[in-house]
Amino acid sequence: YNGQLLLVENSYRPQLYFPSGGVRSGERPLEAAQRELKEEVGLDLPPERFSLAFEMQLHHNNLRDRVSTYEVLLKELPQLAIDRREVVTGRFITANEARRLDLGAVVREYVNRMM
């Protein structure tokens, strides 16, 4: 929204992340992005609103993970519905503000590539 990034703080990780999660069996990455956005912050958007920003490989715990990052441009500030269990907080911030915070690897890569 307004050139800002939606970042969330999860109860189980110290860094800030985009709303995200795993791809279920039989699910495409876009469908997972759409589902996770709804589950984590209550935004239910049609798939045509999403555009692929980039894909990357992450290596952690001796595993490789392929990550697809999608963008959604919002015209109005949405009302977020945070469950305060998995996601503790969610907020919109500028890329410059984000650079000063403890970011997860995908968010850091996004800010470096796109902003």
DRENBA-117300 format. One record per atom (N, C-alpha, C): residue number from 1; residue in three letters; atom name; x, y, z. Coordinates in nm, 2 decimals, always signed. Layout:
<sites>
<site NUM, 'ALA', 'CA', <X, Y, Z>>,
...
</sites>
This chain:
<sites>
<site 1, 'TYR', 'N', <+0.08, -0.12, +0.00>>,
<site 1, 'TYR', 'CA', <+0.00, +0.00, +0.00>>,
<site 1, 'TYR', 'C', <+0.09, +0.12, +0.00>>,
<site 2, 'ASN', 'N', <+0.06, +0.22, -0.09>>,
<site 2, 'ASN', 'CA', <+0.13, +0.34, -0.09>>,
<site 2, 'ASN', 'C', <+0.29, +0.33, -0.10>>,
<site 3, 'GLY', 'N', <+0.33, +0.23, -0.17>>,
<site 3, 'GLY', 'CA', <+0.48, +0.20, -0.18>>,
<site 3, 'GLY', 'C', <+0.54, +0.14, -0.06>>,
<site 4, 'GLN', 'N', <+0.46, +0.09, +0.04>>,
<site 4, 'GLN', 'CA', <+0.51, +0.03, +0.16>>,
<site 4, 'GLN', 'C', <+0.50, -0.12, +0.15>>,
<site 5, 'LEU', 'N', <+0.57, -0.19, +0.24>>,
<site 5, 'LEU', 'CA', <+0.58, -0.33, +0.25>>,
<site 5, 'LEU', 'C', <+0.49, -0.38, +0.36>>,
<site 6, 'LEU', 'N', <+0.42, -0.49, +0.35>>,
<site 6, 'LEU', 'CA', <+0.35, -0.55, +0.46>>,
<site 6, 'LEU', 'C', <+0.44, -0.66, +0.52>>,
<site 7, 'LEU', 'N', <+0.48, -0.63, +0.64>>,
<site 7, 'LEU', 'CA', <+0.57, -0.73, +0.71>>,
<site 7, 'LEU', 'C', <+0.50, -0.78, +0.84>>,
<site 8, 'VAL', 'N', <+0.53, -0.90, +0.87>>,
<site 8, 'VAL', 'CA', <+0.47, -0.96, +0.99>>,
<site 8, 'VAL', 'C', <+0.58, -1.02, +1.08>>,
<site 9, 'GLU', 'N', <+0.54, -1.02, +1.21>>,
<site 9, 'GLU', 'CA', <+0.63, -1.08, +1.31>>,
<site 9, 'GLU', 'C', <+0.56, -1.21, +1.35>>,
<site 10, 'ASN', 'N', <+0.63, -1.32, +1.34>>,
<site 10, 'ASN', 'CA', <+0.57, -1.45, +1.38>>,
<site 10, 'ASN', 'C', <+0.61, -1.48, +1.52>>,
<site 11, 'SER', 'N', <+0.53, -1.56, +1.58>>,
<site 11, 'SER', 'CA', <+0.56, -1.60, +1.72>>,
<site 11, 'SER', 'C', <+0.68, -1.69, +1.74>>,
<site 12, 'TYR', 'N', <+0.72, -1.75, +1.63>>,
<site 12, 'TYR', 'CA', <+0.83, -1.85, +1.64>>,
<site 12, 'TYR', 'C', <+0.96, -1.81, +1.57>>,
<site 13, 'ARG', 'N', <+0.97, -1.68, +1.52>>,
<site 13, 'ARG', 'CA', <+1.09, -1.63, +1.45>>,
<site 13, 'ARG', 'C', <+1.11, -1.49, +1.49>>,
<site 14, 'PRO', 'N', <+1.24, -1.45, +1.51>>,
<site 14, 'PRO', 'CA', <+1.27, -1.32, +1.56>>,
<site 14, 'PRO', 'C', <+1.26, -1.21, +1.45>>,
<site 15, 'GLN', 'N', <+1.29, -1.25, +1.32>>,
<site 15, 'GLN', 'CA', <+1.29, -1.15, +1.22>>,
<site 15, 'GLN', 'C', <+1.15, -1.12, +1.16>>,
<site 16, 'LEU', 'N', <+1.15, -1.01, +1.08>>,
<site 16, 'LEU', 'CA', <+1.03, -0.97, +1.02>>,
<site 16, 'LEU', 'C', <+1.02, -1.04, +0.88>>,
<site 17, 'TYR', 'N', <+0.90, -1.08, +0.84>>,
<site 17, 'TYR', 'CA', <+0.88, -1.16, +0.72>>,
<site 17, 'TYR', 'C', <+0.76, -1.10, +0.64>>,
<site 18, 'PHE', 'N', <+0.75, -1.14, +0.52>>,
<site 18, 'PHE', 'CA', <+0.63, -1.12, +0.45>>,
<site 18, 'PHE', 'C', <+0.53, -1.23, +0.50>>,
<site 19, 'PRO', 'N', <+0.40, -1.21, +0.48>>,
<site 19, 'PRO', 'CA', <+0.31, -1.32, +0.51>>,
<site 19, 'PRO', 'C', <+0.35, -1.44, +0.42>>,
<site 20, 'SER', 'N', <+0.37, -1.56, +0.47>>,
<site 20, 'SER', 'CA', <+0.43, -1.66, +0.39>>,
<site 20, 'SER', 'C', <+0.40, -1.80, +0.45>>,
<site 21, 'GLY', 'N', <+0.43, -1.90, +0.38>>,
<site 21, 'GLY', 'CA', <+0.42, -2.04, +0.43>>,
<site 21, 'GLY', 'C', <+0.45, -2.14, +0.32>>,
<site 22, 'GLY', 'N', <+0.44, -2.26, +0.35>>,
<site 22, 'GLY', 'CA', <+0.47, -2.37, +0.26>>,
<site 22, 'GLY', 'C', <+0.36, -2.39, +0.16>>,
<site 23, 'VAL', 'N', <+0.40, -2.46, +0.05>>,
<site 23, 'VAL', 'CA', <+0.31, -2.50, -0.06>>,
<site 23, 'VAL', 'C', <+0.26, -2.64, -0.03>>,
<site 24, 'ARG', 'N', <+0.13, -2.65, -0.02>>,
<site 24, 'ARG', 'CA', <+0.07, -2.78, +0.01>>,
<site 24, 'ARG', 'C', <+0.08, -2.88, -0.11>>,
<site 25, 'SER', 'N', <+0.06, -3.00, -0.09>>,
<site 25, 'SER', 'CA', <+0.06, -3.10, -0.20>>,
<site 25, 'SER', 'C', <-0.05, -3.07, -0.30>>,
<site 26, 'GLY', 'N', <-0.02, -3.06, -0.43>>,
<site 26, 'GLY', 'CA', <-0.11, -3.03, -0.53>>,
<site 26, 'GLY', 'C', <-0.14, -2.88, -0.55>>,
<site 27, 'GLU', 'N', <-0.08, -2.80, -0.47>>,
<site 27, 'GLU', 'CA', <-0.10, -2.65, -0.47>>,
<site 27, 'GLU', 'C', <+0.01, -2.59, -0.55>>,
<site 28, 'ARG', 'N', <-0.02, -2.48, -0.63>>,
<site 28, 'ARG', 'CA', <+0.08, -2.40, -0.70>>,
<site 28, 'ARG', 'C', <+0.13, -2.29, -0.60>>,
<site 29, 'PRO', 'N', <+0.25, -2.24, -0.63>>,
<site 29, 'PRO', 'CA', <+0.30, -2.13, -0.54>>,
<site 29, 'PRO', 'C', <+0.20, -2.01, -0.53>>,
<site 30, 'LEU', 'N', <+0.14, -1.97, -0.64>>,
<site 30, 'LEU', 'CA', <+0.05, -1.86, -0.64>>,
<site 30, 'LEU', 'C', <-0.07, -1.89, -0.55>>,
<site 31, 'GLU', 'N', <-0.12, -2.01, -0.55>>,
<site 31, 'GLU', 'CA', <-0.23, -2.05, -0.47>>,
<site 31, 'GLU', 'C', <-0.19, -2.05, -0.32>>,
<site 32, 'ALA', 'N', <-0.07, -2.09, -0.29>>,
<site 32, 'ALA', 'CA', <-0.02, -2.09, -0.16>>,
<site 32, 'ALA', 'C', <+0.00, -1.94, -0.11>>,
<site 33, 'ALA', 'N', <+0.05, -1.86, -0.19>>,
<site 33, 'ALA', 'CA', <+0.06, -1.72, -0.15>>,
<site 33, 'ALA', 'C', <-0.08, -1.65, -0.12>>,
<site 34, 'GLN', 'N', <-0.17, -1.68, -0.20>>,
<site 34, 'GLN', 'CA', <-0.31, -1.63, -0.18>>,
<site 34, 'GLN', 'C', <-0.37, -1.69, -0.05>>,
<site 35, 'ARG', 'N', <-0.35, -1.82, -0.03>>,
<site 35, 'ARG', 'CA', <-0.40, -1.88, +0.10>>,
<site 35, 'ARG', 'C', <-0.33, -1.82, +0.22>>,
<site 36, 'GLU', 'N', <-0.20, -1.81, +0.21>>,
<site 36, 'GLU', 'CA', <-0.12, -1.76, +0.33>>,
<site 36, 'GLU', 'C', <-0.16, -1.62, +0.36>>,
<site 37, 'LEU', 'N', <-0.18, -1.53, +0.26>>,
<site 37, 'LEU', 'CA', <-0.22, -1.40, +0.29>>,
<site 37, 'LEU', 'C', <-0.35, -1.39, +0.36>>,
<site 38, 'LYS', 'N', <-0.44, -1.47, +0.32>>,
<site 38, 'LYS', 'CA', <-0.57, -1.48, +0.39>>,
<site 38, 'LYS', 'C', <-0.56, -1.54, +0.53>>,
<site 39, 'GLU', 'N', <-0.49, -1.65, +0.55>>,
<site 39, 'GLU', 'CA', <-0.47, -1.71, +0.68>>,
<site 39, 'GLU', 'C', <-0.40, -1.62, +0.78>>,
<site 40, 'GLU', 'N', <-0.29, -1.55, +0.73>>,
<site 40, 'GLU', 'CA', <-0.21, -1.48, +0.83>>,
<site 40, 'GLU', 'C', <-0.25, -1.34, +0.86>>,
<site 41, 'VAL', 'N', <-0.31, -1.27, +0.76>>,
<site 41, 'VAL', 'CA', <-0.35, -1.13, +0.78>>,
<site 41, 'VAL', 'C', <-0.49, -1.10, +0.74>>,
<site 42, 'GLY', 'N', <-0.57, -1.20, +0.70>>,
<site 42, 'GLY', 'CA', <-0.71, -1.18, +0.67>>,
<site 42, 'GLY', 'C', <-0.74, -1.11, +0.53>>,
<site 43, 'LEU', 'N', <-0.64, -1.10, +0.44>>,
<site 43, 'LEU', 'CA', <-0.66, -1.04, +0.31>>,
<site 43, 'LEU', 'C', <-0.70, -1.15, +0.21>>,
<site 44, 'ASP', 'N', <-0.82, -1.14, +0.16>>,
<site 44, 'ASP', 'CA', <-0.87, -1.24, +0.06>>,
<site 44, 'ASP', 'C', <-0.87, -1.17, -0.07>>,
<site 45, 'LEU', 'N', <-0.77, -1.20, -0.16>>,
<site 45, 'LEU', 'CA', <-0.76, -1.13, -0.29>>,
<site 45, 'LEU', 'C', <-0.76, -1.23, -0.40>>,
<site 46, 'PRO', 'N', <-0.82, -1.20, -0.51>>,
<site 46, 'PRO', 'CA', <-0.82, -1.29, -0.63>>,
<site 46, 'PRO', 'C', <-0.68, -1.31, -0.68>>,
<site 47, 'PRO', 'N', <-0.66, -1.42, -0.75>>,
<site 47, 'PRO', 'CA', <-0.52, -1.45, -0.80>>,
<site 47, 'PRO', 'C', <-0.47, -1.35, -0.90>>,
<site 48, 'GLU', 'N', <-0.56, -1.28, -0.98>>,
<site 48, 'GLU', 'CA', <-0.51, -1.19, -1.08>>,
<site 48, 'GLU', 'C', <-0.45, -1.06, -1.01>>,
<site 49, 'ARG', 'N', <-0.47, -1.04, -0.88>>,
<site 49, 'ARG', 'CA', <-0.40, -0.93, -0.82>>,
<site 49, 'ARG', 'C', <-0.26, -0.95, -0.78>>,
<site 50, 'PHE', 'N', <-0.21, -1.08, -0.79>>,
<site 50, 'PHE', 'CA', <-0.08, -1.12, -0.75>>,
<site 50, 'PHE', 'C', <+0.01, -1.12, -0.88>>,
<site 51, 'SER', 'N', <+0.13, -1.06, -0.86>>,
<site 51, 'SER', 'CA', <+0.23, -1.08, -0.97>>,
<site 51, 'SER', 'C', <+0.36, -1.13, -0.91>>,
<site 52, 'LEU', 'N', <+0.43, -1.22, -0.98>>,
<site 52, 'LEU', 'CA', <+0.55, -1.28, -0.93>>,
<site 52, 'LEU', 'C', <+0.66, -1.17, -0.93>>,
<site 53, 'ALA', 'N', <+0.72, -1.15, -0.81>>,
<site 53, 'ALA', 'CA', <+0.83, -1.05, -0.80>>,
<site 53, 'ALA', 'C', <+0.97, -1.12, -0.83>>,
<site 54, 'PHE', 'N', <+0.99, -1.24, -0.77>>,
<site 54, 'PHE', 'CA', <+1.11, -1.31, -0.80>>,
<site 54, 'PHE', 'C', <+1.10, -1.45, -0.73>>,
<site 55, 'GLU', 'N', <+1.20, -1.54, -0.77>>,
<site 55, 'GLU', 'CA', <+1.21, -1.67, -0.71>>,
<site 55, 'GLU', 'C', <+1.36, -1.68, -0.67>>,
<site 56, 'MET', 'N', <+1.38, -1.75, -0.56>>,
<site 56, 'MET', 'CA', <+1.52, -1.78, -0.51>>,
<site 56, 'MET', 'C', <+1.52, -1.91, -0.44>>,
<site 57, 'GLN', 'N', <+1.65, -1.95, -0.42>>,
<site 57, 'GLN', 'CA', <+1.67, -2.07, -0.34>>,
<site 57, 'GLN', 'C', <+1.72, -2.03, -0.20>>,
<site 58, 'LEU', 'N', <+1.67, -2.09, -0.10>>,
<site 58, 'LEU', 'CA', <+1.72, -2.07, +0.04>>,
<site 58, 'LEU', 'C', <+1.78, -2.20, +0.08>>,
<site 59, 'HIS', 'N', <+1.89, -2.19, +0.16>>,
<site 59, 'HIS', 'CA', <+1.95, -2.31, +0.22>>,
<site 59, 'HIS', 'C', <+1.95, -2.29, +0.37>>,
<site 60, 'HIS', 'N', <+1.89, -2.38, +0.44>>,
<site 60, 'HIS', 'CA', <+1.88, -2.38, +0.58>>,
<site 60, 'HIS', 'C', <+1.86, -2.52, +0.63>>,
<site 61, 'ASN', 'N', <+1.92, -2.55, +0.75>>,
<site 61, 'ASN', 'CA', <+1.91, -2.68, +0.81>>,
<site 61, 'ASN', 'C', <+1.94, -2.79, +0.71>>,
<site 62, 'ASN', 'N', <+2.04, -2.78, +0.63>>,
<site 62, 'ASN', 'CA', <+2.08, -2.88, +0.53>>,
<site 62, 'ASN', 'C', <+1.97, -2.91, +0.43>>,
<site 63, 'LEU', 'N', <+1.88, -2.81, +0.41>>,
<site 63, 'LEU', 'CA', <+1.77, -2.83, +0.31>>,
<site 63, 'LEU', 'C', <+1.78, -2.71, +0.21>>,
<site 64, 'ARG', 'N', <+1.73, -2.74, +0.09>>,
<site 64, 'ARG', 'CA', <+1.71, -2.63, -0.01>>,
<site 64, 'ARG', 'C', <+1.57, -2.61, -0.02>>,
<site 65, 'ASP', 'N', <+1.53, -2.48, -0.03>>,
<site 65, 'ASP', 'CA', <+1.39, -2.44, -0.04>>,
<site 65, 'ASP', 'C', <+1.38, -2.34, -0.15>>,
<site 66, 'ARG', 'N', <+1.29, -2.37, -0.24>>,
<site 66, 'ARG', 'CA', <+1.26, -2.27, -0.35>>,
<site 66, 'ARG', 'C', <+1.15, -2.18, -0.31>>,
<site 67, 'VAL', 'N', <+1.18, -2.05, -0.31>>,
<site 67, 'VAL', 'CA', <+1.08, -1.95, -0.26>>,
<site 67, 'VAL', 'C', <+1.03, -1.86, -0.38>>,
<site 68, 'SER', 'N', <+0.90, -1.85, -0.39>>,
<site 68, 'SER', 'CA', <+0.84, -1.76, -0.49>>,
<site 68, 'SER', 'C', <+0.78, -1.65, -0.41>>,
<site 69, 'THR', 'N', <+0.82, -1.53, -0.45>>,
<site 69, 'THR', 'CA', <+0.77, -1.41, -0.38>>,
<site 69, 'THR', 'C', <+0.68, -1.33, -0.47>>,
<site 70, 'TYR', 'N', <+0.56, -1.30, -0.43>>,
<site 70, 'TYR', 'CA', <+0.46, -1.23, -0.51>>,
<site 70, 'TYR', 'C', <+0.43, -1.09, -0.45>>,
<site 71, 'GLU', 'N', <+0.39, -1.00, -0.53>>,
<site 71, 'GLU', 'CA', <+0.36, -0.87, -0.50>>,
<site 71, 'GLU', 'C', <+0.21, -0.85, -0.52>>,
<site 72, 'VAL', 'N', <+0.15, -0.76, -0.44>>,
<site 72, 'VAL', 'CA', <+0.01, -0.72, -0.46>>,
<site 72, 'VAL', 'C', <+0.01, -0.57, -0.43>>,
<site 73, 'LEU', 'N', <-0.03, -0.49, -0.53>>,
<site 73, 'LEU', 'CA', <-0.04, -0.35, -0.51>>,
<site 73, 'LEU', 'C', <-0.18, -0.31, -0.46>>,
<site 74, 'LEU', 'N', <-0.19, -0.24, -0.35>>,
<site 74, 'LEU', 'CA', <-0.31, -0.21, -0.29>>,
<site 74, 'LEU', 'C', <-0.34, -0.06, -0.30>>,
<site 75, 'LYS', 'N', <-0.46, -0.02, -0.34>>,
<site 75, 'LYS', 'CA', <-0.50, +0.12, -0.36>>,
<site 75, 'LYS', 'C', <-0.54, +0.18, -0.22>>,
<site 76, 'GLU', 'N', <-0.59, +0.10, -0.14>>,
<site 76, 'GLU', 'CA', <-0.64, +0.15, -0.01>>,
<site 76, 'GLU', 'C', <-0.57, +0.07, +0.11>>,
<site 77, 'LEU', 'N', <-0.55, +0.13, +0.22>>,
<site 77, 'LEU', 'CA', <-0.50, +0.07, +0.33>>,
<site 77, 'LEU', 'C', <-0.60, -0.04, +0.39>>,
<site 78, 'PRO', 'N', <-0.56, -0.17, +0.38>>,
<site 78, 'PRO', 'CA', <-0.66, -0.27, +0.43>>,
<site 78, 'PRO', 'C', <-0.66, -0.28, +0.58>>,
<site 79, 'GLN', 'N', <-0.77, -0.33, +0.62>>,
<site 79, 'GLN', 'CA', <-0.78, -0.37, +0.77>>,
<site 79, 'GLN', 'C', <-0.72, -0.51, +0.78>>,
<site 80, 'LEU', 'N', <-0.62, -0.53, +0.86>>,
<site 80, 'LEU', 'CA', <-0.56, -0.66, +0.88>>,
<site 80, 'LEU', 'C', <-0.63, -0.73, +0.99>>,
<site 81, 'ALA', 'N', <-0.64, -0.86, +0.98>>,
<site 81, 'ALA', 'CA', <-0.69, -0.95, +1.08>>,
<site 81, 'ALA', 'C', <-0.58, -1.04, +1.13>>,
<site 82, 'ILE', 'N', <-0.52, -1.01, +1.24>>,
<site 82, 'ILE', 'CA', <-0.40, -1.08, +1.29>>,
<site 82, 'ILE', 'C', <-0.45, -1.17, +1.40>>,
<site 83, 'ASP', 'N', <-0.42, -1.30, +1.39>>,
<site 83, 'ASP', 'CA', <-0.47, -1.40, +1.49>>,
<site 83, 'ASP', 'C', <-0.39, -1.39, +1.63>>,
<site 84, 'ARG', 'N', <-0.28, -1.33, +1.63>>,
<site 84, 'ARG', 'CA', <-0.19, -1.32, +1.75>>,
<site 84, 'ARG', 'C', <-0.15, -1.45, +1.80>>,
<site 85, 'ARG', 'N', <-0.15, -1.56, +1.72>>,
<site 85, 'ARG', 'CA', <-0.10, -1.69, +1.76>>,
<site 85, 'ARG', 'C', <+0.03, -1.71, +1.68>>,
<site 86, 'GLU', 'N', <+0.01, -1.75, +1.55>>,
<site 86, 'GLU', 'CA', <+0.12, -1.76, +1.46>>,
<site 86, 'GLU', 'C', <+0.18, -1.63, +1.42>>,
<site 87, 'VAL', 'N', <+0.10, -1.54, +1.38>>,
<site 87, 'VAL', 'CA', <+0.14, -1.40, +1.35>>,
<site 87, 'VAL', 'C', <+0.10, -1.31, +1.47>>,
<site 88, 'VAL', 'N', <+0.21, -1.24, +1.52>>,
<site 88, 'VAL', 'CA', <+0.19, -1.16, +1.64>>,
<site 88, 'VAL', 'C', <+0.15, -1.02, +1.60>>,
<site 89, 'THR', 'N', <+0.22, -0.96, +1.50>>,
<site 89, 'THR', 'CA', <+0.19, -0.83, +1.45>>,
<site 89, 'THR', 'C', <+0.20, -0.82, +1.30>>,
<site 90, 'GLY', 'N', <+0.14, -0.73, +1.24>>,
<site 90, 'GLY', 'CA', <+0.15, -0.70, +1.10>>,
<site 90, 'GLY', 'C', <+0.15, -0.55, +1.08>>,
<site 91, 'ARG', 'N', <+0.23, -0.50, +0.99>>,
<site 91, 'ARG', 'CA', <+0.23, -0.35, +0.97>>,
<site 91, 'ARG', 'C', <+0.29, -0.32, +0.83>>,
<site 92, 'PHE', 'N', <+0.26, -0.21, +0.78>>,
<site 92, 'PHE', 'CA', <+0.31, -0.15, +0.66>>,
<site 92, 'PHE', 'C', <+0.42, -0.06, +0.69>>,
<site 93, 'ILE', 'N', <+0.54, -0.07, +0.63>>,
<site 93, 'ILE', 'CA', <+0.65, +0.02, +0.65>>,
<site 93, 'ILE', 'C', <+0.72, +0.04, +0.51>>,
<site 94, 'THR', 'N', <+0.80, +0.15, +0.51>>,
<site 94, 'THR', 'CA', <+0.87, +0.18, +0.39>>,
<site 94, 'THR', 'C', <+0.99, +0.09, +0.38>>,
<site 95, 'ALA', 'N', <+1.05, +0.08, +0.26>>,
<site 95, 'ALA', 'CA', <+1.17, +0.00, +0.23>>,
<site 95, 'ALA', 'C', <+1.29, +0.06, +0.32>>,
<site 96, 'ASN', 'N', <+1.29, +0.19, +0.33>>,
<site 96, 'ASN', 'CA', <+1.40, +0.25, +0.41>>,
<site 96, 'ASN', 'C', <+1.39, +0.22, +0.55>>,
<site 97, 'GLU', 'N', <+1.27, +0.22, +0.60>>,
<site 97, 'GLU', 'CA', <+1.25, +0.17, +0.74>>,
<site 97, 'GLU', 'C', <+1.28, +0.02, +0.76>>,
<site 98, 'ALA', 'N', <+1.25, -0.06, +0.66>>,
<site 98, 'ALA', 'CA', <+1.27, -0.20, +0.67>>,
<site 98, 'ALA', 'C', <+1.42, -0.23, +0.67>>,
<site 99, 'ARG', 'N', <+1.50, -0.15, +0.60>>,
<site 99, 'ARG', 'CA', <+1.65, -0.17, +0.59>>,
<site 99, 'ARG', 'C', <+1.71, -0.16, +0.73>>,
<site 100, 'ARG', 'N', <+1.65, -0.09, +0.82>>,
<site 100, 'ARG', 'CA', <+1.71, -0.07, +0.96>>,
<site 100, 'ARG', 'C', <+1.66, -0.18, +1.05>>,
<site 101, 'LEU', 'N', <+1.58, -0.27, +1.01>>,
<site 101, 'LEU', 'CA', <+1.52, -0.38, +1.10>>,
<site 101, 'LEU', 'C', <+1.58, -0.51, +1.07>>,
<site 102, 'ASP', 'N', <+1.55, -0.61, +1.16>>,
<site 102, 'ASP', 'CA', <+1.60, -0.74, +1.15>>,
<site 102, 'ASP', 'C', <+1.50, -0.82, +1.05>>,
<site 103, 'LEU', 'N', <+1.55, -0.84, +0.93>>,
<site 103, 'LEU', 'CA', <+1.46, -0.90, +0.83>>,
<site 103, 'LEU', 'C', <+1.50, -1.04, +0.80>>,
<site 104, 'GLY', 'N', <+1.40, -1.12, +0.76>>,
<site 104, 'GLY', 'CA', <+1.42, -1.25, +0.71>>,
<site 104, 'GLY', 'C', <+1.49, -1.24, +0.58>>,
<site 105, 'ALA', 'N', <+1.55, -1.35, +0.53>>,
<site 105, 'ALA', 'CA', <+1.63, -1.35, +0.41>>,
<site 105, 'ALA', 'C', <+1.55, -1.31, +0.29>>,
<site 106, 'VAL', 'N', <+1.43, -1.36, +0.27>>,
<site 106, 'VAL', 'CA', <+1.35, -1.32, +0.15>>,
<site 106, 'VAL', 'C', <+1.32, -1.18, +0.15>>,
<site 107, 'VAL', 'N', <+1.28, -1.12, +0.27>>,
<site 107, 'VAL', 'CA', <+1.25, -0.98, +0.27>>,
<site 107, 'VAL', 'C', <+1.37, -0.89, +0.24>>,
<site 108, 'ARG', 'N', <+1.48, -0.93, +0.30>>,
<site 108, 'ARG', 'CA', <+1.61, -0.86, +0.27>>,
<site 108, 'ARG', 'C', <+1.64, -0.86, +0.12>>,
<site 109, 'GLU', 'N', <+1.63, -0.98, +0.06>>,
<site 109, 'GLU', 'CA', <+1.65, -0.99, -0.08>>,
<site 109, 'GLU', 'C', <+1.56, -0.91, -0.16>>,
<site 110, 'TYR', 'N', <+1.43, -0.91, -0.13>>,
<site 110, 'TYR', 'CA', <+1.33, -0.83, -0.20>>,
<site 110, 'TYR', 'C', <+1.37, -0.68, -0.19>>,
<site 111, 'VAL', 'N', <+1.40, -0.63, -0.07>>,
<site 111, 'VAL', 'CA', <+1.43, -0.49, -0.05>>,
<site 111, 'VAL', 'C', <+1.56, -0.46, -0.13>>,
<site 112, 'ASN', 'N', <+1.66, -0.54, -0.13>>,
<site 112, 'ASN', 'CA', <+1.78, -0.52, -0.21>>,
<site 112, 'ASN', 'C', <+1.75, -0.52, -0.36>>,
<site 113, 'ARG', 'N', <+1.67, -0.61, -0.41>>,
<site 113, 'ARG', 'CA', <+1.64, -0.62, -0.55>>,
<site 113, 'ARG', 'C', <+1.55, -0.51, -0.61>>,
<site 114, 'MET', 'N', <+1.44, -0.49, -0.53>>,
<site 114, 'MET', 'CA', <+1.33, -0.41, -0.59>>,
<site 114, 'MET', 'C', <+1.33, -0.27, -0.54>>,
<site 115, 'MET', 'N', <+1.39, -0.23, -0.44>>,
<site 115, 'MET', 'CA', <+1.38, -0.10, -0.39>>,
<site 115, 'MET', 'C', <+1.50, -0.02, -0.41>>,
</sites>
